Amino acid sequence: MAQTTNHDSKSGKMSRSEAGRKGGLTTKRRHGQEFFGRIGRIGGKKGGETTKRKYGVEHYQKIGRKGGSR
């Protein structure tokens, strides 16, 4: 597969998406594929705990009933 670049040839700058892709590939090469799974689980756990503290258990009950009624 050919890689396309979004470099601005005059200024040498790259797009935000290209910079993100490049950083992700570098991280994958340094730490391996499993690294993304680990940090994803940590992020999801932290996000869930924050939401629970902010809105309470009732929030989850409410959205659960809402989803179940579809």
Protein Blocks (a to p, Z undefined) as FASTA:
>chain_A
ZZddfbdfknopacfklmmmmmmmmmmmmnojklmmmmmmmmmmmmmmmmmmmnommlmm
mmmmmmmmZZ
